[in-house]
Amino acid sequence: MTTLSPENSLSARWSASFILVKRKPPIDKTEWDGFFDENGLLAKSRDFICVNILERGLHPFVRTEAWKFLTGYYSWQSSQDERLTVDSTRRKNYEALCEMYEKIQPLLENLHRNFMETRTTIEYQQGFHEMVMLFQLMVEYDHETFWLFQFFLQKMEHSCVINIGVGKNLDKLNTLINFLDPMFAEHLRGKGAGTVQSLFPWFCLCFQHAFKSFDDVWRLWEVLLTGKPCRNFQVLVAYSMLQMVREQVLQESMTSNDILLACNSLIDLDADVLISAACLVYAELIQKDVPQPLKDFLL
């Protein structure tokens, strides 16, 4: 059996409490403000706040400010005055970038005939335009949208950026299925080697299409940003989603394309239900003798 470090033991208790106890109300403005002292410095630990976000979520009134900490827009060690300076600096830097782009865009269009088409393809093919929309809905100013989205991608590059993390996530998902559910893994292999690999849109869009509301998308994303209860929690989320269609896949004579359609039909999900299911998978994993590559990736 895997020997749990103190951190993993604590994570197990976090997972258990999240699963077994009815979720408390999300962190509201009054409680959030209470996390800071009179100078705006954190009076609670970063871990304390992140665990509470995992277990309870954030009220919409505090989401924007909390996400600035979660993404790295703000330092967790910053004071209120320092954060005001950061806001001013980021606004000026964004305006400078916009001015520079306006100056060089004609040059780029002249040098590269397909510049506009390529720019559009990069945004739309990855699906970033859909993700950006959720940041625009969350914040008030363009510079906040720009920097928050940039920092979000940096934090999540090992999950949602195609050439960096998506393939690795799919490989680890395959490994996880083989480890926890070998019968299902064998069945999927019989449908073709690319069955699990075809689930890459889940990771590219950070599961955005699976939920019934934007609040559910934000709820999952902020949990992923906390790094709790473990690293690369998105793989456990994907495994939990795949388990939702497991019986259908096993009982029906489904082709690889049919399985993909069944997975794509997972919409209108409740984020808390999915997070709880993924926490159960985590709680199961830490009680097993996990293969070292998978352990290094997740635990």
Solvent accessible surface area in square Angstrom, and as a share of the most:
residue,aa,sasa,rsa
1,M,174,0.78
2,T,13,0.08
3,T,123,0.71
4,L,50,0.25
5,S,49,0.32
6,P,120,0.75
7,E,118,0.53
8,N,19,0.10
9,S,32,0.21
10,L,67,0.34
11,S,4,0.03
12,A,19,0.15
13,R,148,0.54
14,W,26,0.09
15,S,0,0.00
16,A,41,0.31
17,S,43,0.28
18,F,16,0.07
19,I,42,0.21
20,L,146,0.73
21,V,88,0.51
22,K,189,0.80
23,R,91,0.33
24,K,125,0.53
25,P,102,0.64
26,P,47,0.30
27,I,0,0.00
28,D,61,0.32
29,K,93,0.40
30,T,113,0.66
31,E,58,0.26
32,W,2,0.01
33,D,69,0.36
34,G,49,0.47
35,F,7,0.03
36,F,29,0.12
37,D,56,0.29
38,E,160,0.72
39,N,88,0.45
40,G,8,0.07
41,L,67,0.33
42,L,40,0.20
43,A,67,0.52
44,K,91,0.38
45,S,66,0.43
46,R,117,0.43
47,D,73,0.38
48,F,86,0.36
49,I,0,0.00
50,C,4,0.02
51,V,14,0.08
52,N,20,0.10
53,I,0,0.00
54,L,0,0.00
55,E,39,0.18
56,R,27,0.10
57,G,1,0.01
58,L,6,0.03
59,H,56,0.25
60,P,78,0.49
61,F,162,0.68
62,V,1,0.01
63,R,12,0.05
64,T,36,0.21
65,E,55,0.24
66,A,0,0.00
67,W,0,0.00
68,K,12,0.05
69,F,1,0.00
70,L,4,0.02
71,T,4,0.02
72,G,40,0.38
73,Y,1,0.01
74,Y,15,0.06
75,S,59,0.38
76,W,18,0.06
77,Q,143,0.63
78,S,9,0.06
79,S,19,0.12
80,Q,81,0.36
81,D,104,0.54
82,E,93,0.42
83,R,8,0.03
84,L,104,0.52
85,T,89,0.52
86,V,39,0.22
87,D,35,0.18
88,S,39,0.25
89,T,63,0.37
90,R,46,0.17
91,R,95,0.35
92,K,119,0.50
93,N,67,0.34
94,Y,44,0.17
95,E,76,0.34
96,A,57,0.44
97,L,68,0.34
98,C,45,0.27
99,E,103,0.46
100,M,103,0.46
101,Y,72,0.27
102,E,121,0.54
103,K,158,0.67
104,I,69,0.35
105,Q,41,0.18
106,P,72,0.45
107,L,99,0.49
108,L,48,0.24
109,E,66,0.30
110,N,122,0.63
111,L,116,0.58
112,H,102,0.45
113,R,233,0.85
114,N,95,0.49
115,F,34,0.14
116,M,76,0.34
117,E,118,0.53
118,T,68,0.39
119,R,104,0.38
120,T,67,0.39
121,T,60,0.35
122,I,113,0.57
123,E,74,0.33
124,Y,121,0.46
125,Q,144,0.64
126,Q,22,0.10
127,G,6,0.06
128,F,36,0.15
129,H,54,0.24
130,E,49,0.22
131,M,0,0.00
132,V,36,0.20
133,M,78,0.35
134,L,0,0.00
135,F,1,0.00
136,Q,108,0.48
137,L,101,0.50
138,M,26,0.12
139,V,15,0.09
140,E,136,0.61
141,Y,118,0.45
142,D,101,0.52
143,H,19,0.08
144,E,16,0.07
145,T,15,0.09
146,F,74,0.31
147,W,27,0.09
148,L,0,0.00
149,F,23,0.10
150,Q,59,0.26
151,F,30,0.13
152,F,0,0.00
153,L,31,0.15
154,Q,99,0.44
155,K,84,0.36
156,M,10,0.05
157,E,55,0.25
158,H,90,0.40
159,S,2,0.02
160,C,0,0.00
161,V,31,0.18
162,I,77,0.39
163,N,146,0.75
164,I,85,0.43
165,G,0,0.00
166,V,6,0.03
167,G,36,0.35
168,K,99,0.42
169,N,0,0.00
170,L,6,0.03
171,D,78,0.41
172,K,40,0.17
173,L,0,0.00
174,N,46,0.24
175,T,51,0.30
176,L,0,0.00
177,I,1,0.01
178,N,58,0.30
179,F,61,0.25
180,L,27,0.13
181,D,14,0.07
182,P,86,0.54
183,M,119,0.53
184,F,0,0.00
185,A,4,0.03
186,E,104,0.47
187,H,52,0.23
188,L,6,0.03
189,R,122,0.45
190,G,68,0.66
191,K,62,0.26
192,G,33,0.32
193,A,99,0.77
194,G,41,0.40
195,T,7,0.04
196,V,6,0.03
197,Q,63,0.28
198,S,32,0.21
199,L,5,0.03
200,F,96,0.40
201,P,53,0.33
202,W,19,0.07
203,F,0,0.00
204,C,6,0.04
205,L,17,0.08
206,C,0,0.00
207,F,3,0.01
208,Q,15,0.07
209,H,107,0.48
210,A,5,0.04
211,F,18,0.07
212,K,117,0.50
213,S,45,0.29
214,F,88,0.37
215,D,73,0.38
216,D,15,0.08
217,V,3,0.02
218,W,27,0.09
219,R,13,0.05
220,L,0,0.00
221,W,1,0.00
222,E,0,0.00
223,V,0,0.00
224,L,16,0.08
225,L,7,0.04
226,T,14,0.08
227,G,37,0.35
228,K,20,0.09
229,P,6,0.04
230,C,11,0.06
231,R,124,0.45
232,N,31,0.16
233,F,4,0.02
234,Q,8,0.04
235,V,0,0.00
236,L,0,0.00
237,V,0,0.00
238,A,0,0.00
239,Y,12,0.04
240,S,5,0.03
241,M,1,0.00
242,L,2,0.01
243,Q,58,0.26
244,M,78,0.35
245,V,6,0.03
246,R,42,0.15
247,E,92,0.41
248,Q,77,0.34
249,V,0,0.00
250,L,45,0.22
251,Q,140,0.62
252,E,90,0.40
253,S,116,0.75
254,M,13,0.06
255,T,80,0.47
256,S,36,0.23
257,N,109,0.56
258,D,52,0.27
259,I,3,0.01
260,L,48,0.24
261,L,119,0.59
262,A,7,0.05
263,C,0,0.00
264,N,78,0.40
265,S,72,0.47
266,L,24,0.12
267,I,99,0.50
268,D,94,0.49
269,L,27,0.13
270,D,50,0.26
271,A,1,0.01
272,D,35,0.18
273,V,93,0.54
274,L,1,0.00
275,I,0,0.00
276,S,26,0.17
277,A,32,0.25
278,A,0,0.00
279,C,0,0.00
280,L,96,0.48
281,V,15,0.08
282,Y,1,0.00
283,A,28,0.21
284,E,77,0.34
285,L,0,0.00
286,I,1,0.01
287,Q,93,0.41
288,K,75,0.32
289,D,109,0.56
290,V,8,0.05
291,P,54,0.34
292,Q,105,0.47
293,P,85,0.54
294,L,0,0.00
295,K,57,0.24
296,D,78,0.41
297,F,20,0.08
298,L,1,0.00
299,L,31,0.16
